[in-house]
Amino acid sequence: MKAYAKNIRISPKKLRVVAEVIRGQNAIEALQFLKFAPKKGADILYKVLHSAVKNAENNDNQNSADLYIDTLIINKGIVYKRGNPVSRGRMHPILKRTSNIRLELQVK
């Protein structure tokens, strides 16, 4: 009853704001919250949580109403390094950060 998403193109700091709200909640209630939350991270976490619920139903024959979020870990992924050219041949760095999501569900 796990789901992973790696190298998602959003910074971990922005994703953790949404993750704090749903951590420890019932899976169905968390899906309802994420569906209408006005953040980019909410859409990403919705897909991962939906995948974990479907994994539990299909692989482990669990009822989705009995599931809750046991572990939700947001780690930093790889960083794409880009640059913005400025005067005198120099460059200002642009760091495009990515996130790794690990979500585990448990039965009540």
PEKA-V386868 format. One record per run of one state. SS is the DSSP state (~ for helix, > for strand, _ for the rest). FROM is the first residue (numbers start at 1). LEN is the number of residues. If there is no record, write none. Layout:
BEGIN
SS | FROM | LEN
SS | FROM | LEN
END
This chain:
BEGIN
_ | 1 | 1
> | 2 | 7
_ | 9 | 3
~ | 12 | 11
_ | 23 | 3
> | 26 | 1
~ | 27 | 10
_ | 37 | 3
~ | 40 | 21
_ | 61 | 3
~ | 64 | 3
> | 67 | 19
_ | 86 | 1
~ | 87 | 3
_ | 90 | 1
> | 91 | 17
_ | 108 | 1
END
